[in-house]
Amino acid sequence: MTTYDVTTAKIRELPETLAQEANDFIDFLLLRHNNTRWQLWTLFSETLESAESDLADYLPNLEDYENRLARGEIQW
C-alpha cells in the first residue's frame, strides 16, 4: 500500500469536522510548495501583522495629536 493510499484511508475515517481540518492543511501544503503563491502569502501575512500592530497605537496617537492641536503646539 502506498503512502497516498494509507493517507486516503485515514482521511476517510475522520469525522467531517476533522476531515475539513485535514483538507485545510492539505491546501496549506499545496500553497507552501508553490513558490510564487507561497511568496505572495508570506508577503500578505507580514503586511497584515504590520497593519494590525500599527493599528494598536492608532487611538493613543490620535488622542496625543488632538491634545497637541488643542494646546496650539501644532496646526492642522
ABEGO torsion letter per residue (X at the ends): XBAAAAAAAAAAABBAAAAAAAAAAAAAAAAAABAAAAAAAAAAAAAAAAAAAAAAAAAAAAAAAAAAAAAGABBX
